[in-house]
Amino acid sequence: MHRSLRIESSIGQSFQPFSPAHGVTVVVCAAFIASLLVVAGRNRQKKQEQTLRRSFAWFALAWQVFATIWWLLPAPFDLAISLPLQLCDLVGVIGPIALLTQNRRLRSLLYFWGLGFSTEAFITPILADGPATVHFWLFWGGHTLIVAGALYDLIIRRYRPTTRDYLFVTLVGVAYVAVIATFDLVFKLNYGYLGDSLPDARTALDVLGPYPWRIGSIFLVGQTILTLLWIVWLWPRRRVSSAD
């Protein structure tokens, strides 16, 4: 769901998953998210919350637009990684718009894709470039803003997924897999990790079988994650209904 580049040998140019630098980076990103939620929580019933939410959303949208343009510039451009076709690229735009408009369907995509898939980047980042590179900051900044937006909508704006939301996101997911898998097949690419190749770093994809059967495994794992994110809210809702 995210891009990677080759490892460079210079100091500050490389990044190793599961290294101390990885741990520090995750802690810093988590601290930013926590700080945002604390400030928003203290102003939840005030006009300042709306100002904070809109400011954060516009910043996140500007960040994603900048990242998209940067990857399309001649120097870093690579057809295999530069097109904004990963799920995180899409939710990176959808999320801020969801926060700005409070559109139900966009909020659903932000919740399910943001928490269900973008969080994986913090656990097994497919990233080879260190803090001396632009790629490092675009990667971590982008994923942090996505997860922060999803948690903001969940905790501060009190978004709660319904069965209809779950089914909508499922249909969009089916469409995404169909379109991107076909695109990968035609152009010999690997967007959405639905093509005939694997990342250089070790990830869960390594145990999901060979291509093309791996596409089905990826969809099933992804759908399981989405189902858990939906089911977790059914029990509290039923308790409230029973109490009424």
C-alpha positions, 0 to 999 in steps of 0.5 A: 500500500506504499512505495519503496526505493532502493537502499542507499549507502550514505549515512541517513539515506537508508532505513531498516524495518525493526531497527531502533530508528524504526521504533523511534519513528513510530513513537514520534508519529504516535505522539503527534497523533495523541497530541492532536486527539488530546487538543481536539478532545479538550475542545470537542464542544467548542467552535475551536474543534471545527477550526482545528479539524478544518486546519488539520484536514487542509494540511493533510490534503496539501501534504498528499497533493504535494506528495503526488506531484513530487512523485510525478516529477521527472527525477523521482518518477518511476512507472512502477511506484509513482502513480497514485494508485495505492490504497494509501494514496487514495485514502490520503485524499479521501480522508481530509475531504471526509473530515471537511465535508463529513460525507458518510461514505467518505468517512466509511472509507477513511475508517476502514481503509485508514485503520484497517490498512494504513496502520500496517505501514507502521508495523512492516514499513516497506521503506528503504530510504532514511531521514536524509531523503524526501521519500522518508518524510513523505512516507511517514508523514502521509501514513501518520496523517491518514491514521490521525484523520481516521482516529480523529473521526472515530474518537472526536467526531464519533463515527460508528460504522453500520452494516450499510457502511461495511457493505459499501466499503466491501463493494468499493474494495472489490472494484479496486481489486478488479481494476488494479489487478487488471492494470498490474497484469496489463502493464506488468506492475504491482500496485496494491501488491496485486501484481506478480512480484513481492516487496524486497522487505519481508512482509505478510505477503510472503505467506499468502501464496504464489501469484495469481492466487495471492490476489484472492488471499490478499482480498480475504485477509483484507476483508477479514480485517474490515469485518473485524472493524465492523463487528467490534461495534455491533455488540455495543450497539445491541447493548444500547438497543436492549437497554432501551 
